[in-house]
C-alpha cells in the first residue's frame, strides 16, 4: 500500500497529535500526584511546626521560672545587696 505525500503528512500529523495528547494527559496525572503529595506535606509539617512552637514556648517558660527560682534563692541566701 503506497501512501501519497498528503496522506503521509496527515498520518504524521495524526501521530504527532496523538503523542502530544498522551504526553499532556501523563503530565496532568503527574501534577495531580504532586499536588496530593504537597497537600500531605503541608498538613503534616504545619501540624508539626505548631507542636514544636508549643514546646519552645513551654521550654522558655520553664527556663524563665528556673531563673526566677535561682534569683530568689540567691537573694535569700546573700541578701539584697
Buried (B, 14 or more C-beta within 10 A) or exposed (E): EEEEEEEEEEEEEEEEEEEEEEEEEEEEEEEEEEEEEEEEEEEEEEEEEEEEEEEEEEEEEEEEEEEEEEEEEEEEEEEEE
